[in-house]
Amino acid sequence: LSLAPRHCGIAALLTQTLQRAGRIDEARDLVARLRAAAPEEAEYAVIDARLSFRSGDGERALTSLRAVLEKEPGHLNANLQFAVIVGDRDRPAVNVALERAVAAHPESSEALEQLIGSLGRSRYGSEAAHIERSYQLARQLMERFPQRIPVAARALRTILMRVVDEERMAATGSLQTL
């Protein structure tokens, strides 16, 4: 981080490493310094939210993420982290966040995978419509990101099973391979 002080990916990894090592105060201090040095960098707010959530302060995490999303509705990591934190408590809000992430970042196979899984777990409104949308996105992921299939196999296999698409199911790989 000292060689690349504005590299958000390195900052996120260092924060996570400190947190996992039980050095929460050091992680918080690091994030506070990063945010003070670059208050305009939304990614540092997302790192702070992730640390807050993992430290048990979900409300602080959500407040931080909502502030980022208010300024940048399509922010990829803010939407993905929001989806993780909210989870099953508010599936419609999660789906909106993931739809925003996919729309703003069509190159993100991770956002697409999370949306596929979330839609497959959606029981509000028309469950059939959610399943159909999830299935169409699963097909899209498999076509556009074939290298991602093994990583996304759980979400893919779940929806492919529900629509009984055995051919695509087989294309995800055998259980032994996965």
Buried (B, 14 or more C-beta within 10 A) or exposed (E): EEEEEEEBEBBBEBBBEBBEEEEBEBBBEBBEEBBEEBEEBBBBBBBBBBBBBBBEBBEBBBEBBEBBBEEBBEBBBBBBBBBBBBEEEEBEEBBBBBBBBBEBBEEBBBBBBBBBBBBBBBEEEEBEEBBBBBBEBBBBBBEEBEEBBEBBBEBBBBBBEEBEBEEBBEEBBEEEEE
